Amino acid sequence: MPKMRRNPAKAKLAAGGVVTAIGGVYTAQMADFIGTTGVEGVWLEAEHGPLDFADIEDITRACDLWGMASVVRVGRAEANTIYRTLDCGAQGIVVPHINTREEAELVVDSAKYAPLGSRGMFSTRQGYGVGDYLEHANNETFVCVLIEDIVAVENLDEIVSVDNIDVFLVAPSDLAQSMGHLGDVEHPEVQAVIDRSIQRITDAGRIPGHVGRTASVASYIQKGVRFFNANLNEWLTNGAAIYTDEVKKGVAG
């Protein structure tokens, strides 16, 4: 009898490692390509991007083939959206704009079966043919909430007290906007709030997450961040810049 697939992101975090999920993925072909890079996960974008429920099954199958975790950022903290996304095959859920303890509790309740929550009972794709699926589903389902508003920072101690959340990711862009620094994530006030929030999450014994930019990822690992959402656009831009520089060298030579 088939066994439930292990969630590589949860496994690596549990072992004390650092996990990267590449964002900006909308097709199974893109997931297949990213699988060759060796990253731990793919971040499917359903809050801002064109991803629909019907897209999730094929993309998550590609992730399964490559041994990558499939995590989907949904549009809001709404129970049916959360467990329907998981039912379609995602191994994890990312929920934006979690500003209170009650909202964090709703996420857990929607993503986990009893006794941890009240996720709707249904034969999910990850459970097909797996006789003991319900015994292991809670352990393999990754849950991440986004701390991206200043009100969430004000309520952070209560939010991080909620159990069964794997990562509390401090998202800079919306945080900057909520602080009155639209488009200026590098503003000293914003950076100070990000650093303090990461420290508070770590002090609470929880795992902080952040945006994985090449120039700053090492420094954030030193600050305690162990989960990163890295942007595929930055990877392509960096690679294009290196290539273009080599072309210029060739022409000049």
Rosetta silent file (secondary structure, phi, psi, omega in degrees, C-alpha in Angstrom):
SEQUENCE: MPKMRRNPAKAKLAAGGVVTAIGGVYTAQMADFIGTTGVEGVWLEAEHGPLDFADIEDITRACDLWGMASVVRVGRAEANTIYRTLDCGAQGIVVPHINTREEAELVVDSAKYAPLGSRGMFSTRQGYGVGDYLEHANNETFVCVLIEDIVAVENLDEIVSVDNIDVFLVAPSDLAQSMGHLGDVEHPEVQAVIDRSIQRITDAGRIPGHVGRTASVASYIQKGVRFFNANLNEWLTNGAAIYTDEVKKGVAG
SCORE:     score description
SCORE:     0.000 S_00000001
   1 L     0.000  134.870 -179.238    0.000    0.000    0.000 S_00000001
   2 L   -59.968  148.703  175.161    1.372    3.458   -0.904 S_00000001
   3 L  -101.501  152.115  178.340    2.717    5.626    1.887 S_00000001
   4 L   -64.857  137.293  179.967    1.968    9.315    2.246 S_00000001
   5 L   -63.715  137.893  176.099    4.644   11.461    0.659 S_00000001
   6 L   -74.057  142.589  176.325    6.989   13.126    3.106 S_00000001
   7 L   -87.389  109.321 -174.618    6.956   16.919    3.109 S_00000001
   8 H   -65.523  -29.766  179.016   10.605   17.865    2.439 S_00000001
   9 H   -67.916  -47.045  178.811   10.198   21.405    3.752 S_00000001
  10 H   -63.156  -39.995 -178.657    8.835   20.253    7.094 S_00000001
  11 H   -64.377  -42.763 -178.242   11.473   17.544    7.344 S_00000001
  12 H   -70.416  -38.916  176.308   14.359   19.934    6.719 S_00000001
  13 H   -62.723  -41.577  179.587   13.014   22.537    9.139 S_00000001
  14 H   -62.778  -28.490  179.869   12.592   19.847   11.789 S_00000001
  15 L   -87.583    2.883  178.751   16.243   18.899   11.266 S_00000001
  16 L    88.463   12.031 -177.017   17.337   22.505   11.811 S_00000001
  17 L   -88.313  179.625  178.683   17.957   23.289    8.148 S_00000001
  18 L  -109.196  132.584 -175.692   17.164   26.236    5.903 S_00000001
  19 E  -115.554  136.705  174.589   14.388   25.901    3.322 S_00000001
  20 E  -119.010  129.978  173.044   13.907   27.877    0.110 S_00000001
  21 E  -116.285  123.553 -177.477   10.638   27.954   -1.832 S_00000001
  22 E   -84.357  123.315 -179.467   10.819   29.553   -5.269 S_00000001
  23 E   -90.945  173.313  179.136    7.926   31.878   -6.020 S_00000001
  24 E    79.124   31.306 -178.280    6.396   32.952   -9.292 S_00000001
  25 E  -108.721  126.738 -174.775    5.512   29.436  -10.466 S_00000001
  26 L  -130.111   -3.510 -179.647    2.298   28.985  -12.448 S_00000001
  27 L  -138.269  159.023  176.749    2.736   25.844  -14.568 S_00000001
  28 H   -64.928  -34.300  179.021    3.851   22.244  -14.133 S_00000001
  29 H   -63.092  -40.086  177.272    6.582   22.810  -16.703 S_00000001
  30 H   -64.325  -41.317  178.065    8.030   25.610  -14.579 S_00000001
  31 H   -63.034  -40.493  177.159    7.950   23.352  -11.519 S_00000001
  32 H   -59.408  -44.095 -179.435    9.736   20.625  -13.487 S_00000001
  33 H   -64.566  -44.759 -179.454   12.479   23.055  -14.463 S_00000001
  34 H   -64.616  -29.522  178.054   12.898   24.359  -10.909 S_00000001
  35 H   -58.087  -26.376  179.945   13.148   20.776   -9.699 S_00000001
  36 L   -73.792  -13.781 -176.105   16.531   20.546  -11.421 S_00000001
  37 L   -85.277  -16.391  177.740   17.953   23.288   -9.164 S_00000001
  38 L    86.594    9.419  177.161   17.696   21.277   -5.954 S_00000001
  39 L   -72.748  163.709 -173.599   15.626   23.734   -3.920 S_00000001
  40 L   -83.116  -22.179 -174.370   13.282   22.360   -1.272 S_00000001
  41 E  -157.348  166.581  175.199   10.013   23.869   -2.421 S_00000001
  42 E  -122.340  135.801 -179.141    7.888   25.786   -4.877 S_00000001
  43 E  -104.204  106.293  179.918    5.670   28.714   -3.856 S_00000001
  44 E   -87.372  131.263 -170.179    2.525   28.771   -6.002 S_00000001
  45 E  -101.024  103.091  179.115    1.020   32.236   -6.158 S_00000001
  46 L  -112.098   -1.024  174.484   -2.767   32.365   -5.816 S_00000001
  47 L   -84.648  -47.589 -175.898   -3.040   35.690   -3.991 S_00000001
  48 L  -108.972  -23.724 -173.811   -1.558   37.908   -6.697 S_00000001
  49 L   -94.824 -173.814 -174.514   -1.021   35.601   -9.663 S_00000001
  50 L   -85.752    6.479 -174.647   -3.263   33.794  -12.171 S_00000001
  51 L   -63.796  132.457  174.954   -3.256   30.442  -10.348 S_00000001
  52 L  -115.422  167.577  178.615   -6.636   28.714  -10.078 S_00000001
  53 H   -56.195  -38.787 -177.225   -7.691   25.602   -8.159 S_00000001
  54 H   -65.520  -21.334  179.751   -7.616   23.605  -11.389 S_00000001
  55 H   -79.358  -23.384 -168.107   -3.921   24.438  -11.852 S_00000001
  56 H   -65.973  -38.939 -173.462   -2.831   23.107   -8.480 S_00000001
  57 H   -61.330  -49.933 -177.630   -3.090   19.375   -9.162 S_00000001
  58 H   -67.476  -39.648 -179.119   -0.661   19.206  -12.113 S_00000001
  59 H   -65.951  -41.245 -179.899    1.850   21.616  -10.584 S_00000001
  60 H   -70.657  -28.838  173.913    1.902   19.736   -7.299 S_00000001
  61 H   -62.478  -42.473  177.800    2.341   16.439   -9.157 S_00000001
  62 H   -61.440  -41.655  177.897    5.478   17.896  -10.741 S_00000001
  63 H   -62.190  -41.743  178.528    6.691   18.941   -7.296 S_00000001
  64 H   -59.127  -42.349 -177.848    6.045   15.431   -5.985 S_00000001
  65 H   -62.504  -33.933 -177.985    8.135   13.916   -8.802 S_00000001
  66 H   -93.920    0.848 -179.647   11.096   16.128   -7.918 S_00000001
  67 L    70.445   29.832  177.627   10.736   15.706   -4.161 S_00000001
  68 L  -104.399  147.304  172.936    9.893   19.375   -3.636 S_00000001
  69 E   -75.243  139.552  175.664    7.307   20.742   -1.246 S_00000001
  70 E  -108.045  115.275  178.387    4.399   22.511   -2.914 S_00000001
  71 E  -120.388  137.878 -176.172    3.109   25.482   -0.921 S_00000001
  72 E  -117.395  125.904  170.790    0.327   27.758   -2.108 S_00000001
  73 E   -86.229  116.415  179.341   -0.234   31.332   -1.003 S_00000001
  74 L   -88.608  176.847 -174.832   -3.986   31.822   -0.947 S_00000001
  75 L   -82.046  -24.421 -175.350   -5.821   35.115   -1.071 S_00000001
  76 L  -165.576  168.376  176.786   -7.147   35.283    2.458 S_00000001
  77 L   -82.757   84.995 -178.725   -7.727   33.458    5.729 S_00000001
  78 L  -134.129  128.964 -167.919  -10.900   31.671    4.709 S_00000001
  79 H   -55.966  -52.914 -175.399  -11.568   28.090    5.750 S_00000001
  80 H   -64.319  -37.814  177.194  -12.839   26.592    2.495 S_00000001
  81 H   -60.109  -41.285 -177.682  -10.123   28.277    0.431 S_00000001
  82 H   -67.417  -54.265 -174.453   -7.466   26.796    2.717 S_00000001
  83 H   -77.334  -23.716  173.993   -8.644   23.202    2.859 S_00000001
  84 H   -67.462  -38.813  176.840   -9.777   23.137   -0.766 S_00000001
  85 H   -61.002  -43.905  177.564   -6.259   24.180   -1.784 S_00000001
  86 H   -66.942  -38.880  178.217   -4.822   21.331    0.281 S_00000001
  87 H   -60.258  -30.279 -179.617   -7.402   18.920   -1.130 S_00000001
  88 L   -76.744   -5.998  173.585   -6.134   19.732   -4.638 S_00000001
  89 L   123.282   -6.000  178.640   -2.712   18.380   -3.702 S_00000001
  90 L   -65.590  142.638  177.173   -0.686   21.179   -2.108 S_00000001
  91 L   -89.392   -8.896 -179.056    1.578   20.045    0.715 S_00000001
  92 E  -156.685  163.755 -176.937    1.433   23.412    2.404 S_00000001
  93 E  -130.781  139.277  174.034   -0.496   26.626    2.750 S_00000001
  94 E  -121.781  127.696 -174.380    0.646   30.240    3.082 S_00000001
  95 E  -121.295  124.491 -175.375   -1.908   32.731    4.347 S_00000001
  96 L   -83.031  163.447  170.633   -1.413   36.500    4.020 S_00000001
  97 L    51.461   51.794  173.447   -2.262   39.376    6.355 S_00000001
  98 L   -89.440  110.812 -170.246   -2.575   37.455    9.612 S_00000001
  99 L  -112.654   -9.660 -177.949   -2.999   40.240   12.129 S_00000001
 100 L  -140.139  163.506  175.227   -4.503   38.599   15.208 S_00000001
 101 H   -60.390  -40.125 -177.795   -4.306   35.434   17.257 S_00000001
 102 H   -62.770  -38.698  177.991   -7.854   34.572   16.178 S_00000001
 103 H   -67.503  -39.123  176.852   -6.900   34.726   12.485 S_00000001
 104 H   -63.555  -39.931  178.569   -3.886   32.493   13.117 S_00000001
 105 H   -65.171  -37.082  177.736   -6.109   30.009   14.935 S_00000001
 106 H   -62.023  -40.073  179.408   -8.523   29.979   11.978 S_00000001
 107 H   -60.691  -48.961 -179.679   -5.657   29.047    9.652 S_00000001
 108 H   -63.034  -44.416 -178.851   -4.637   26.097   11.808 S_00000001
 109 H   -60.469  -34.298 -177.940   -8.231   24.975   12.296 S_00000001
 110 H   -81.159  -27.347 -174.700   -8.767   25.012    8.508 S_00000001
 111 H   -93.357  -16.643 -173.620   -5.506   23.268    7.581 S_00000001
 112 L  -118.098  139.836  172.647   -5.483   20.482   10.166 S_00000001
 113 L   -75.318  167.690  174.279   -7.812   17.565   10.752 S_00000001
 114 L   -57.970  145.751    8.633   -9.058   16.658   14.222 S_00000001
 115 L   -90.408    1.802 -177.287   -7.852   16.711   16.909 S_00000001
 116 L   -82.415  -25.578 -177.781   -5.753   19.758   15.877 S_00000001
 117 L  -157.609 -158.900 -179.949   -8.449   21.403   13.771 S_00000001
 118 L  -136.484   39.360  176.945  -11.633   20.827   11.835 S_00000001
 119 L   -53.240  138.337 -178.047  -10.444   20.651    8.222 S_00000001
 120 L   -60.240  135.322 -178.104  -13.215   19.369    5.989 S_00000001
 121 L   -77.728  125.856 -179.075  -13.117   15.621    5.445 S_00000001
 122 L  -164.867  152.455  177.106  -12.480   14.673    1.822 S_00000001
 123 L   -78.767   99.902 -174.889  -10.391   12.232   -0.232 S_00000001
 124 L   -85.727  161.433 -179.599   -7.508   14.490   -1.216 S_00000001
 125 H   -60.793  -40.073  179.559   -5.025   13.881   -4.019 S_00000001
 126 H   -66.091  -16.087 -178.510   -2.147   13.444   -1.572 S_00000001
 127 H  -102.093    0.063 -178.145   -4.204   10.725    0.107 S_00000001
 128 L   -58.628  124.185  176.515   -5.166    8.623   -2.918 S_00000001
 129 L    75.873    0.648 -177.716   -4.378    4.978   -2.153 S_00000001
 130 L   -98.376  104.449 -173.709   -2.837    5.854    1.206 S_00000001
 131 L   -64.710  -30.674 -177.762   -4.687    3.818    3.820 S_00000001
 132 L  -107.624   29.417 -176.869   -3.280    5.692    6.803 S_00000001
 133 H   -53.351  -49.344 -175.580   -3.498    9.162    5.237 S_00000001
 134 H   -65.179  -23.988  179.077   -5.518   10.705    8.060 S_00000001
 135 H   -73.427  -24.767 -173.604   -3.034    9.435   10.633 S_00000001
 136 H  -116.387  -11.915 -173.138   -0.163   11.316    8.976 S_00000001
 137 H   -58.608  -43.746 -178.882   -1.748   14.262    7.126 S_00000001
 138 H   -61.337  -38.443 -178.421   -1.441   16.729    9.993 S_00000001
 139 H   -68.890  -27.579 -175.421    2.251   15.949   10.417 S_00000001
 140 H   -99.019   -5.862 -178.509    3.007   16.497    6.733 S_00000001
 141 L   -88.200  117.561 -178.383    0.912   19.633    6.125 S_00000001
 142 E   -84.808  134.200 -179.857    3.053   22.775    6.162 S_00000001
 143 E  -127.285  124.978  178.021    1.466   25.961    7.534 S_00000001
 144 E  -129.885  134.950  174.558    2.929   29.447    7.093 S_00000001
 145 E  -117.295  147.738 -177.701    1.360   32.767    8.063 S_00000001
 146 E   -99.911  127.886  173.425    2.489   36.158    6.824 S_00000001
 147 E   -98.914   98.705 -171.439    3.277   39.006    9.194 S_00000001
 148 L  -138.564   18.991  174.525    2.923   41.920    6.791 S_00000001
 149 L  -136.771  148.993 -177.933    1.049   44.706    8.572 S_00000001
 150 H   -63.342  -28.623  176.633    2.167   46.876   11.467 S_00000001
 151 H   -65.843  -33.110  176.363   -0.915   45.753   13.412 S_00000001
 152 H   -66.220  -38.711  176.979    0.386   42.181   13.138 S_00000001
 153 H   -62.505  -40.668  178.999    3.693   43.321   14.622 S_00000001
 154 H   -64.441  -29.301 -179.073    1.785   44.920   17.502 S_00000001
 155 L  -103.478   14.496 -168.777   -0.011   41.597   18.082 S_00000001
 156 H   -61.112  -39.648 -178.225    2.993   39.394   17.318 S_00000001
 157 H   -60.800  -37.571  177.947    3.415   37.854   20.764 S_00000001
 158 H   -72.712  -38.371 -178.658   -0.159   36.574   20.663 S_00000001
 159 H   -64.948  -44.392 -177.127    0.137   35.359   17.059 S_00000001
 160 L   -74.342   -7.082  176.453    3.310   33.345   17.675 S_00000001
 161 L   -79.707   -9.289 -179.424    1.687   31.686   20.678 S_00000001
 162 L   -78.807  125.435 -178.452   -0.558   29.700   18.287 S_00000001
 163 L   -79.451  165.309  175.035    0.704   26.133   17.890 S_00000001
 164 L    68.983   24.965  169.056    0.980   24.048   14.709 S_00000001
 165 L  -110.589  124.247 -174.186    2.230   26.909   12.544 S_00000001
 166 L   -77.454  -39.513 -173.992    5.555   26.015   10.949 S_00000001
 167 E  -140.959  138.140  172.056    6.731   29.459    9.839 S_00000001
 168 E  -112.263  102.582 -172.171    5.901   33.073   10.658 S_00000001
 169 E   -95.955  122.657  178.652    7.142   34.976    7.610 S_00000001
 170 E   -87.301  111.637 -174.214    7.817   38.700    7.935 S_00000001
 171 L   -99.516  120.255 -168.365    6.922   40.183    4.536 S_00000001
 172 H   -75.215  -35.774 -169.988    8.588   43.564    3.865 S_00000001
 173 H   -67.308  -51.071  179.075    6.589   45.237    1.093 S_00000001
 174 H   -68.406  -32.366  177.360    3.158   45.344    2.700 S_00000001
 175 H   -62.171  -44.872  178.036    4.770   46.049    6.052 S_00000001
 176 H   -59.878  -43.752  178.577    6.480   49.117    4.606 S_00000001
 177 H   -60.108  -43.684 -177.674    3.188   50.291    3.118 S_00000001
 178 H   -69.207  -18.054  178.344    1.374   49.863    6.426 S_00000001
 179 L   -94.406    1.713  179.557    4.083   51.936    8.131 S_00000001
 180 L    87.710   16.361  179.957    3.695   54.822    5.689 S_00000001
 181 L  -119.918   63.161 -174.794    6.801   53.985    3.625 S_00000001
 182 L   -55.876  122.377  176.339    5.178   52.924    0.368 S_00000001
 183 L    74.517    6.427 -175.908    7.658   51.088   -1.865 S_00000001
 184 L  -120.356   73.185 -178.557   10.584   51.721    0.492 S_00000001
 185 L   -70.363  -17.773 -179.922   11.364   48.400    2.152 S_00000001
 186 L   -87.560    0.571  179.017   14.913   49.593    2.845 S_00000001
 187 L   -57.643  136.532 -177.543   13.742   52.476    5.031 S_00000001
 188 H   -53.920  -36.608  179.268   15.573   52.265    8.383 S_00000001
 189 H   -66.415  -40.000  179.356   12.298   52.178   10.315 S_00000001
 190 H   -66.453  -47.074 -179.669   11.023   49.276    8.237 S_00000001
 191 H   -61.985  -36.257  178.613   14.269   47.350    8.544 S_00000001
 192 H   -65.859  -40.325  178.661   14.307   47.893   12.290 S_00000001
 193 H   -67.138  -40.495  177.659   10.769   46.505   12.633 S_00000001
 194 H   -59.721  -48.467 -177.958   11.678   43.503   10.461 S_00000001
 195 H   -63.499  -42.169  179.699   14.736   42.728   12.581 S_00000001
 196 H   -66.530  -37.576  179.958   12.858   43.110   15.856 S_00000001
 197 H   -66.431  -43.372  177.540   10.019   40.924   14.590 S_00000001
 198 H   -60.344  -42.376  179.530   12.396   38.171   13.518 S_00000001
 199 H   -64.203  -40.382  179.577   14.062   38.317   16.926 S_00000001
 200 H   -65.302  -38.968  178.163   10.691   38.111   18.718 S_00000001
 201 H   -64.497  -44.755  179.425    9.677   35.082   16.649 S_00000001
 202 H   -64.115  -43.544 -179.861   12.986   33.389   17.402 S_00000001
 203 H   -61.343  -28.661  179.273   12.772   34.261   21.109 S_00000001
 204 L   -81.154    0.374 -179.213    9.350   32.595   21.197 S_00000001
 205 L    80.170   17.648 -179.861   10.905   29.372   19.933 S_00000001
 206 L  -105.293  171.871 -177.946    9.246   29.680   16.537 S_00000001
 207 L  -102.469  119.497  176.681   10.704   29.687   13.023 S_00000001
 208 E   -85.766  151.133  173.904   10.849   33.041   11.210 S_00000001
 209 E  -124.003  164.615  179.337   10.646   33.391    7.441 S_00000001
 210 E  -158.315  177.757  176.916   11.574   36.187    5.075 S_00000001
 211 E   -80.418  131.313 -175.020   12.015   37.074    1.413 S_00000001
 212 L   -92.327   85.379  174.841   15.076   35.359   -0.040 S_00000001
 213 L   -94.591  139.152 -174.039   17.062   38.000   -1.887 S_00000001
 214 L   -54.844  -42.058 -174.454   20.559   36.981   -2.962 S_00000001
 215 L   -69.548  -21.957 -172.716   22.249   40.028   -1.456 S_00000001
 216 L  -122.306   -3.152 -171.758   20.743   39.581    2.006 S_00000001
 217 H   -62.722  -40.376 -178.622   19.916   35.895    2.458 S_00000001
 218 H   -63.416  -41.028 -179.067   23.133   35.043    4.343 S_00000001
 219 H   -66.674  -35.093  179.514   22.647   37.890    6.811 S_00000001
 220 H   -74.151  -29.503  173.045   19.061   36.832    7.528 S_00000001
 221 H   -62.778  -41.239  177.912   20.157   33.257    8.146 S_00000001
 222 H   -63.552  -27.191  178.364   22.506   34.660   10.772 S_00000001
 223 L   -82.597   -6.447  176.581   19.512   36.457   12.306 S_00000001
 224 L   112.374   -2.085  179.918   17.647   33.166   12.632 S_00000001
 225 L   -71.523  134.295 -178.677   15.534   32.997    9.468 S_00000001
 226 L  -129.376    6.075  175.000   15.175   29.427    8.210 S_00000001
 227 E  -138.509  128.831 -177.801   12.497   29.707    5.532 S_00000001
 228 E  -127.198  137.807  167.410   12.774   31.913    2.452 S_00000001
 229 E   -98.134  103.872  179.952   10.449   32.799   -0.394 S_00000001
 230 E   -95.582  140.000 -174.371   12.890   33.442   -3.235 S_00000001
 231 E   -91.542  125.358  179.338   11.635   35.191   -6.339 S_00000001
 232 H   -59.791  -33.137 -179.960   12.159   33.470   -9.678 S_00000001
 233 H   -61.125  -39.238  179.535   12.314   36.894  -11.354 S_00000001
 234 H   -66.695  -40.470  177.601   15.408   37.801   -9.334 S_00000001
 235 H   -58.242  -45.980 -179.020   17.081   34.517  -10.285 S_00000001
 236 H   -66.662  -41.319 -179.648   16.428   35.212  -13.971 S_00000001
 237 H   -63.487  -44.704  178.661   17.506   38.844  -13.686 S_00000001
 238 H   -62.310  -43.983  178.558   20.767   37.932  -11.951 S_00000001
 239 H   -64.098  -39.613  179.137   21.501   35.251  -14.515 S_00000001
 240 H   -64.730  -38.253  179.723   20.689   37.627  -17.361 S_00000001
 241 H   -64.922  -41.617  178.158   23.022   40.273  -15.911 S_00000001
 242 H   -62.989  -44.703 -179.445   25.899   37.796  -15.717 S_00000001
 243 H   -62.938  -45.896 -179.059   25.268   36.664  -19.285 S_00000001
 244 H   -61.997  -38.745  177.670   24.992   40.238  -20.596 S_00000001
 245 H   -61.944  -40.170  179.501   28.260   41.184  -18.890 S_00000001
 246 H   -67.119  -36.773  176.227   29.998   38.284  -20.610 S_00000001
 247 H   -61.336  -45.067 -179.685   28.587   39.398  -23.985 S_00000001
 248 H   -61.551  -39.685  178.461   29.940   42.911  -23.369 S_00000001
 249 H   -63.438  -39.838  179.556   33.353   41.476  -22.486 S_00000001
 250 H   -65.553  -41.792  179.074   33.337   39.473  -25.695 S_00000001
 251 H   -66.032  -42.608 -178.661   32.450   42.468  -27.824 S_00000001
 252 H   -68.032  -29.992 -178.876   35.030   44.662  -26.121 S_00000001
 253 L   -78.037    0.000    0.000   37.688   41.995  -26.531 S_00000001
